[in-house]
């Protein structure tokens, strides 16, 4: 059955005896769920947001939009001593007062794991790679992640890793 409200397009109202599947994921089990669903529909909320996955997708969209607004520092002249990629990332966050993107943090950890078992594993990384080049590399990767990453891809990664928040920085600079 369809009902219309002034200024709002017609919406489907689901009766409490229907137990149909909406959007392939969400099942209506009782009248309260149906009433809530119809209320959410009238407010323009997509049905996907009612699911856990929809909430994660929405958070990833908000996160990606926030990260896009952060400017990449233009003036970088300091030499930061570091012994690991994650350590360099931590120093960059402190020095510039900016978070690094979730994907950048994951990548830095992967780069550190790649060194394990290598011939230069015990050497501090700033001896193997010049600090200026390493920092420039991180900012280049950061710019790619901030500007081009799909929030849906980020959300998929978050859904695969329930501990994804450990790679999201809690630094919130003024925009």
Secondary structure, DSSP 4 states (H G I P E B T S, - for coil): -EEEETTEEEEE---TT---EETTTEE--SHHHHHHHHHHHHTT--GGGGSHHHHHHHHHHHHHHHHHHSPPPS---PPPP-SSHHHHHHHHHHHHT-PPPHHHHHHHHHHHHHHTTSTTTTS-HHHHS-HHHHHHHHHHHHHHHHHH--HHHHHHHHHH-TTGGGGS-------
